[in-house]
């Protein structure tokens, strides 16, 4: 999706949008000039050996690749055949349905996002794939029962589900009750289901990255709650955490030596 292609109804190509900015950084085409301009400005000071927009691209690709590895593990070794991806953003560039079906072509996937612009754009992008095995619905993690009802049109909640919460829980403050909401969601899926989480890490010593992430919050208009490894591990209380545990994204079963780590944890756990 570029300015040279038809724009979905309800999408304003002159207003920047965070999911499209992410798509641009991932090398996708579901973005517009305004998204590219904002990305270049917002990440110009990204720290690191590479730095700038080129550096953030390295980091974001590594985070997305950890999602591919995790979903591939769930569809492969764990035998999961259905996935619920919550707060997914735009389903482009190695997202859940691609990673799962690369291992098991029959996997069913439901994407959920609370942003109507994302839903409209995503349904347009997936128009050739939306069938009984793929759906993109509007819903909010803060209302688990509503999103579960919508997902039930595609997923069978009597069978194990891979629940993907990638880059989502760090938008919830402790006062929002993320643990309670996650417990409510887990109560709806059977034993043998898995939860995968990625979450921005708190590193009080990395002042350059902290300053950059703070500036990103200001420019993107979304505040990110950064948590320690122990705080992220608590989201998996009562579950069996899959090895290697809660680690940096480039450390979760890497296929090769990865780049410098993005300040982000990821982990997977199995419901008992």
N, C-alpha and C positions, 0 to 999 in steps of 0.2 A: 504494500500500500504506500504509494507516494503521490505527489501532486499530479502526476501524469496518469493516475488510475482513478476510477470512480471512487468518490468518497461516500461511505455509508451514511444514510440518513441520520440526522441527529449529531453528527460529528463536525466540529468546527476546526478546520485545519489551521486556523490562525491563533488558537489558544493552546498553550503548551499543556502537556498531560504527562504525569510521572510514569505511567506504564509505557507510553510511547518513547519517552526519554530512555528508559531501560532497554527497550527494544533496539533503539539506535546504538546504545553502547554495546549491545550484544552482536551488532552487525546485521540486524534485521532490516526489513523494509516497511514495517508497519508504523511509520513515523513521518512527520512533516518537517518543513524547514524550521518552524518555530521551535520544535522539540530539539532539533539539532543545535540551534543557536543557544538555547537555555543550557543544554548539556555541556557545550563547550565553555560557557561562562561558569557554570556551577562547579565544574570539576577541574578548572584550570590549575588550581593549587593543590591537587591531590598529591600527597607526599609519597616518597619511595624512590628507589633507584631509577625507575622509569619516569614516574610522576606524570602529572597532568592527565588529560583525557586518555592518552595511551596507557598510562598506569592503571587507571580505574577500569579500563577495558580488560586488562590482564586479570585483575582481581575478580571482576564480575563474571568473566568466563570461567574462572576457577570455581566460584561458588555455584554456577549453573552446572558445571561438570560434576560436582559432588552430588547434585540432584540426580543427574543421569546415572551415576554409579549406584546410588541408593535405590532408586526405582528399579534399575536392572537387577540388583541383588534381591529385592522383594519379589519381582516377577520370576526370577530364576531360582535361586536356592530356597527361597521361602514359599514359592508356589502361589503367590498372591495373583489373583486374576481380575481384581477390581480396585479402583483407586478413587478417592475423594480428595481433590486438591482444592483447599480453601484459601481464599484471598490470592488467587493464582496470578492475577494480572493477565496480560495478553499471552495466549498460548503459542508463542513463537520460539524458534531457536532452541531445539533440544529440550522441549518441555515434557511433561509427564506422559502424555499419550504416545509420543514418539519413542521415549526411552522404554516404556513398558512393552510396546508392540514390537520393538526391535528384538525382544527376548521371547515374548508370547503374543503372537498377532491377535489373538481373540480377546485381549484384555478390554474391560469396560472402564471408562473414565468419565467422571463428572467434575467439571471445573465450577467453582463458586467464587463470585466476587460481589462486593456490595456497591461497586461503582457502576451506575447504569451506562456510562460512556464505555467502560471496559466491556461490559456485557454486549452492547450493540456492536462494537468493533470486533470482538472475539467471535460472535456468531457469524459475522460477515466473513472473517478469516477462515472459520471452520465450516463454511456452508457446504463444502463438498464432502465433509467427514461426519457431520452431525447425523446420527442414525440411532439405532437402538443401543449402540455401544458407546456413544459419545454424546455428551450434553454440556452446555454452558448455561448456568442459571444465575439469577441474581439472588444473593442471600448474604447474611452477615453472621460471622462467628459469634457475635453477641446474642444471637437468636438461634441456638443450635437446633431446636425442634423444627423451625421453619425450613432451614436449609436441608435437614434430614428428610423432611416430607418431600421436598422438591427433588432431592437426589434419589429417592426411592423409586422414581419412575424408570431409572436406569440400573441402579445397584440393588443387589439382594442382601439385605442386612442380616440374614440368617447365616451368611457365609463370610469368612474373614475379608477385611477391607484394609487397604493401605491408605492411611490418612496422612496427607501431606500438608504440613503447616510450615511452608518455607517462606522465610522473610515476613512473617505475619505477627508473631507474638510480641515482637519488640515494638509494635505500635500500641500495645496495651499496657497501661500503668498497673501497678499492683492493686490500686483502688478499683480497677475495672473487673477484678476477679478472674484473671486468666486461668487459674487453677480450677476454679469452680466450673467455668465454661468448658474446659477440656475434660473434666470428669463427666459432665453431662453428655458430651459428645461420645466419650468412650463407653458410657453405659449403653449406648445404642448399637455398638458393634460387638461381635462375639469374641470369645477367647481365640487366640491365634491371629488376631488383627495386629497391625503395626502402626506406629505413629512415627513420622519423620519430621524433625524440626531443624530449622536454621534460625540463628538469632545473633544480632550484632553483639559483639563482645565489649565488655568494659575493661579498659586498660588505662589506669590512671597515669601511667608513666609515659604513654605515647602522646605527648602534648601536641605534636604536629597533626597526627590523625584526629585527635579529639577536636582540635580547632577546625579542621576541614569538615568533619561530620557535623559540627555545630553550624557552620556556614551552610552546609547542605540542608539542614533542617530549616534554616531561615529562608532559603531560596525555594525549596520545594514545598514549604508550607506544611510539613508533616514532622512532628516530633518523634524521635526514636528513643526508646528506653534501652540503654545498654546494660547488660547483666553479666555477672561473673559466671564461670563454668559451673560452680556449685549451684547458683541460682537457676541456671538452665537445667541442670540435672534434676532439680526438684520437680520439674514438669513431668518427669518420668517416674515419680514416686509410685510404688506398687506395681511397676512393670519390670520386665527383664530387659536391661539395656544390652543392645547388640554390640559386640566388639567392633572397633576399638574404643567404644564409649563416646562421650561428648568431647569432640576434638575440633581443631580448626578445619575449615572446609578442605584444605589441601592434604589433610592427614587422614581423611576417612577412606581407607582402602585404596590408596592412590595406585594408578596403573603405571606411573612413572614419577620421577622426582618433579614435584610441582613448583610453581613460582612462589614468591614470598607470600605469606598468608594474609588474606583479608582479615580484618578484625571481626571475625564471625565464627561462632560455634555451629556445629551441626551434630546430630545424633539420631539414632533410631532405637525404638524399644518395642517389645512384644507384650501384648495384653495377656495376662495369665488367665 
